[in-house]
Amino acid sequence: MSTTEEKKDDGRTVLLKRVRLSFTDSLKDKKRTSDESDKESHGCNLLLEASGKEFAANKAKVMSAIRAACDVAWKKPEAWKDIAEESPKRVCFRKGERFKNREGAVYQGYDGNFAITAKGPSAGQKRPKLLDRHKREVAYGDIADVFYGGSYADAFVSFYGTDKGSRGIFASIELIRSHQEGDRMGNGAPDLDLGELEDLDDEDLMSTGSSESVDDDLL
């Protein structure tokens, strides 16, 4: 069994549909991030918009994967609750209001939503596999135009728990398929089954709907 198959089998890797990308600059070139690591890396944030029709399903997948990661790391599925209480930034999935600039203002597009901070594979030393809307690999020179802050995408994300630096739950973006649509907003890979990605029509319509309530409430 391959490493990717093991990840999928243990529930830590999920496909999130129609999430919004943010802080995408380092998908092209490694950059120093604002998290607790001082290493330059590839990565971006993924926004789960509460008004989107995929919100409830995406949030349920994330929480299930986080519990699976806690179970694999510590044999305690609800370990994320103590981490979120004691060190909120050590949980990669948080309420959007927790993401603020140096002046204390919530980043554009985050208020009322949820966000995942994630790096590429190998702690961000590798770039996630990047595909356009037709599931074709994106050339290096086109990355910034296809994957921009505010664009929508589908993403395979793996969650993992670690005690390195102190206990935490983090995320690795394995693959991103851009929808190549969505208004730009300011910013304050392994072998995966591409059959799970639905084909997109050339005139893909933006759909929103009321979000369903989800029991889990992150700080």
Backbone hydrogen bonds, N-H to C=O, Kabsch-Sander energy under -0.5 kcal/mol:
donor,donor_aa,acceptor,acceptor_aa,energy
6,E,2,S,-2.1
7,K,3,T,-2.3
8,K,4,T,-2.3
9,D,5,E,-2.7
10,D,6,E,-1.9
11,G,8,K,-1.1
12,R,7,K,-1.2
13,T,7,K,-0.9
14,V,12,R,-0.5
14,V,157,V,-2.6
16,L,14,V,-0.6
16,L,155,A,-3.2
19,V,153,A,-2.7
20,R,47,L,-2.4
21,L,151,S,-3.0
22,S,45,N,-2.0
27,L,24,T,-2.3
28,K,25,D,-1.3
29,D,25,D,-1.3
31,K,41,S,-2.0
33,T,39,K,-0.6
41,S,31,K,-2.3
42,H,124,G,-2.6
44,C,118,A,-1.8
45,N,22,S,-3.1
46,L,116,I,-2.4
47,L,20,R,-3.4
48,L,114,F,-3.1
49,E,47,L,-0.7
52,G,49,E,-1.8
53,K,207,S,-0.7
55,F,52,G,-1.4
58,N,54,E,-3.0
59,K,55,F,-3.0
60,A,56,A,-2.2
61,K,57,A,-2.1
62,V,58,N,-2.4
63,M,59,K,-2.5
64,S,60,A,-2.1
65,A,61,K,-2.5
66,I,62,V,-2.6
67,R,63,M,-2.2
68,A,64,S,-2.1
69,A,65,A,-2.4
70,C,66,I,-2.3
71,D,67,R,-2.2
72,V,68,A,-2.4
73,A,69,A,-2.4
74,W,70,C,-2.9
75,K,71,D,-1.6
76,K,70,C,-1.1
79,A,76,K,-2.1
81,K,78,E,-1.6
82,D,78,E,-0.6
83,I,79,A,-1.6
84,A,80,W,-2.8
85,E,81,K,-1.7
86,E,82,D,-2.3
87,S,83,I,-3.3
90,R,87,S,-2.7
91,V,88,P,-1.7
92,C,90,R,-0.5
92,C,169,I,-2.0
94,R,92,C,-0.6
94,R,115,A,-2.2
96,G,113,N,-3.6
98,R,95,K,-1.9
99,F,96,G,-2.1
100,K,98,R,-0.8
101,N,105,A,-2.5
104,G,101,N,-2.0
107,Y,99,F,-2.1
110,Y,107,Y,-2.1
111,D,107,Y,-0.6
113,N,110,Y,-2.3
114,F,48,L,-2.0
115,A,94,R,-2.6
116,I,46,L,-2.4
117,T,92,C,-2.1
118,A,44,C,-1.8
118,A,116,I,-0.5
119,K,171,A,-1.8
120,G,42,H,-1.8
124,G,120,G,-1.9
125,Q,122,S,-1.8
126,K,121,P,-2.2
129,K,174,E,-2.3
131,L,129,K,-0.5
131,L,176,I,-2.7
132,D,136,R,-2.7
135,K,132,D,-2.1
138,V,130,L,-2.2
142,D,139,A,-1.7
143,I,139,A,-0.6
143,I,140,Y,-1.2
145,D,142,D,-0.5
146,V,142,D,-1.9
147,F,143,I,-3.0
148,Y,146,V,-0.7
150,G,21,L,-2.8
151,S,148,Y,-2.3
152,Y,181,E,-2.2
153,A,19,V,-2.5
154,D,177,R,-2.5
155,A,16,L,-2.6
156,F,175,L,-2.1
157,V,14,V,-2.8
157,V,155,A,-0.6
158,S,172,S,-3.0
159,F,12,R,-2.1
160,Y,170,F,-2.4
162,T,168,G,-2.2
166,S,163,D,-0.8
168,G,162,T,-2.3
169,I,90,R,-3.0
170,F,160,Y,-2.8
172,S,158,S,-3.1
173,I,119,K,-3.3
174,E,156,F,-2.4
174,E,172,S,-0.7
175,L,156,F,-1.2
176,I,129,K,-2.6
177,R,154,D,-3.0
178,S,131,L,-2.5
178,S,176,I,-0.6
179,H,152,Y,-3.0
180,Q,152,Y,-0.6
185,M,149,G,-2.5
188,G,186,G,-0.5
192,L,190,P,-0.9
194,L,192,L,-1.1
196,E,193,D,-1.6
197,L,194,L,-1.6
198,E,196,E,-0.6
200,L,133,R,-0.5
204,D,201,D,-0.7
207,S,205,L,-0.5
209,G,51,S,-2.7
